[in-house]
Every structure is written in C-alpha cells, then in structure tokens.
Amino acid sequence: MGQKTNPIGNRLGIIRGWDSNWYGGNDYGDKIAEDYKIRKYIHARL
C-alpha cells in the first residue's frame, strides 16, 4: 500500500499560498492564539 499525501500540501507555493503569513519571535504562542481567535470570530460572522 502506498502512502497518501495531502494535495493542498503539494500545491503550496505553486498554485495556492499559505493560509497565514506571519513570523513569530518570542511571542510565537501569543500570535498562534490571536490567529485562532480571529479565525474563529470571522467564521462565526460569516
């Protein structure tokens, strides 16, 4: 049996871009939490 790969992962950088583009330093965890809250808020409003 072969291993299946995620087709989105194969297309990143070619056809499709990343969902988020930000760089974290010492506050990496805070930025992940903030990104999650923003996405959750937008998803609830749409």
KOLKE-290982 format. One record per residue: x, y, z of N, C-alpha, C in turn. Coordinates in steps of 0.001 Angstrom, whole numbers, plus 500000, padded with zeros to 6 digits. Each point is the difference from the previous one (the first is absolute). Example, Ala and Ser with C-alpha at 12.3 -4.5 7.8 and 13.67 -1.06 7.14 Angstrom:
<recs>
+--------+--------+--------+--------+--------+--------+--------+--------+--------+
!    n_u !    n_v !    n_w !   ca_u !   ca_v !   ca_w !    c_u !    c_v !    c_w !
+--------+--------+--------+--------+--------+--------+--------+--------+--------+
! 513190 ! 494310 ! 507800 ! 499110 ! 501190 ! 500000 ! 500900 ! 501200 ! 500000 !
! 499650 ! 501050 ! 499280 ! 500820 ! 501190 ! 500060 ! 499230 ! 501090 ! 500730 !
+--------+--------+--------+--------+--------+--------+--------+--------+--------+
</recs>
This chain:
<recs>
+--------+--------+--------+--------+--------+--------+--------+--------+--------+
!    n_u !    n_v !    n_w !   ca_u !   ca_v !   ca_w !    c_u !    c_v !    c_w !
+--------+--------+--------+--------+--------+--------+--------+--------+--------+
! 500830 ! 498812 ! 500000 ! 499170 ! 501188 ! 500000 ! 500870 ! 501246 ! 500000 !
! 499603 ! 500948 ! 499223 ! 500741 ! 501253 ! 499932 ! 499508 ! 501004 ! 501021 !
! 500826 ! 500957 ! 500273 ! 499634 ! 501074 ! 500924 ! 499314 ! 501115 ! 499226 !
! 498917 ! 500493 ! 500550 ! 499271 ! 501096 ! 499360 ! 500531 ! 501329 ! 500528 !
! 500121 ! 500969 ! 499128 ! 500435 ! 501330 ! 500416 ! 498840 ! 500972 ! 499842 !
! 500039 ! 501052 ! 500774 ! 498978 ! 501028 ! 499940 ! 500226 ! 500838 ! 498741 !
! 498996 ! 500099 ! 499110 ! 500210 ! 500755 ! 498758 ! 500239 ! 501490 ! 500226 !
! 499462 ! 500558 ! 501075 ! 500239 ! 501420 ! 500291 ! 501472 ! 500215 ! 500330 !
! 500599 ! 499081 ! 500740 ! 501414 ! 500103 ! 500327 ! 500883 ! 499956 ! 498766 !
! 499575 ! 499263 ! 498997 ! 500768 ! 499937 ! 498751 ! 499915 ! 501294 ! 499210 !
! 498905 ! 500730 ! 500147 ! 499779 ! 501211 ! 499202 ! 500489 ! 501278 ! 500669 !
! 500384 ! 499945 ! 501261 ! 500424 ! 501215 ! 500692 ! 501189 ! 500628 ! 499293 !
! 499905 ! 501271 ! 499757 ! 501073 ! 500725 ! 499341 ! 499936 ! 499963 ! 498489 !
! 499211 ! 499114 ! 499421 ! 499887 ! 499916 ! 498543 ! 498657 ! 500574 ! 499551 !
! 498918 ! 499341 ! 500396 ! 498661 ! 500437 ! 499611 ! 499351 ! 500801 ! 501118 !
! 500258 ! 499590 ! 501207 ! 499315 ! 500557 ! 501157 ! 501023 ! 500472 ! 501022 !
! 499659 ! 501051 ! 500741 ! 500898 ! 500502 ! 501031 ! 499620 ! 499466 ! 501375 !
! 500751 ! 500388 ! 500978 ! 499722 ! 499600 ! 501370 ! 498758 ! 500722 ! 500511 !
! 499331 ! 499416 ! 501009 ! 498836 ! 500639 ! 500609 ! 500410 ! 501196 ! 500847 !
! 501161 ! 499934 ! 500629 ! 500495 ! 501096 ! 500841 ! 501430 ! 500329 ! 499606 !
! 500334 ! 501261 ! 500048 ! 501368 ! 500449 ! 499740 ! 500417 ! 500941 ! 501111 !
! 500672 ! 499479 ! 501015 ! 500531 ! 500825 ! 501070 ! 501195 ! 499273 ! 500597 !
! 500856 ! 500772 ! 500634 ! 501216 ! 499458 ! 500583 ! 499969 ! 500244 ! 501493 !
! 500347 ! 499006 ! 500773 ! 499967 ! 500136 ! 501444 ! 501393 ! 499997 ! 500590 !
! 500146 ! 500770 ! 501011 ! 501253 ! 500020 ! 500743 ! 499753 ! 499348 ! 501353 !
! 500226 ! 500747 ! 501050 ! 499785 ! 499478 ! 501346 ! 498521 ! 499852 ! 500331 !
! 499144 ! 500743 ! 499299 ! 498567 ! 499946 ! 500281 ! 499255 ! 499125 ! 498981 !
! 500639 ! 498945 ! 499538 ! 499422 ! 499098 ! 498998 ! 498681 ! 499400 ! 500473 !
! 499951 ! 499542 ! 501236 ! 498781 ! 499405 ! 500551 ! 498851 ! 500988 ! 500055 !
! 500296 ! 501242 ! 500355 ! 498966 ! 501038 ! 500046 ! 499430 ! 500267 ! 498609 !
! 500861 ! 499987 ! 498994 ! 499536 ! 500246 ! 498635 ! 499140 ! 498850 ! 499488 !
! 500330 ! 498782 ! 500367 ! 499171 ! 498857 ! 499612 ! 498622 ! 500124 ! 500627 !
! 499949 ! 500347 ! 501285 ! 498720 ! 500160 ! 500693 ! 499189 ! 501135 ! 499383 !
! 500645 ! 501108 ! 499675 ! 499307 ! 501133 ! 499390 ! 499472 ! 499628 ! 498613 !
! 500796 ! 499291 ! 499214 ! 499585 ! 499561 ! 498675 ! 498774 ! 499096 ! 500096 !
! 499999 ! 499097 ! 500968 ! 498866 ! 499095 ! 500201 ! 498740 ! 500772 ! 500377 !
! 500129 ! 500968 ! 500901 ! 498840 ! 500793 ! 500422 ! 499423 ! 500810 ! 498840 !
! 500859 ! 500581 ! 499181 ! 499538 ! 500779 ! 498849 ! 499270 ! 499102 ! 499005 !
! 500576 ! 498831 ! 499714 ! 499361 ! 499072 ! 499065 ! 498654 ! 499520 ! 500532 !
! 499939 ! 499715 ! 501292 ! 498756 ! 499553 ! 500631 ! 498938 ! 501097 ! 499926 !
! 500388 ! 501253 ! 500247 ! 499080 ! 501135 ! 499940 ! 499457 ! 500190 ! 498580 !
! 500888 ! 499968 ! 499021 ! 499579 ! 500194 ! 498606 ! 499092 ! 498861 ! 499555 !
! 500344 ! 498773 ! 500371 ! 499180 ! 498848 ! 499627 ! 498604 ! 500098 ! 500616 !
! 499900 ! 500509 ! 501221 ! 498701 ! 500150 ! 500659 ! 499159 ! 501089 ! 499339 !
! 500645 ! 501025 ! 499450 ! 499285 ! 501111 ! 499369 ! 499559 ! 499687 ! 498575 !
! 500652 ! 499066 ! 499349 ! 499650 ! 499694 ! 498605 ! 498930 ! 498983 ! 499932 !
+--------+--------+--------+--------+--------+--------+--------+--------+--------+
</recs>
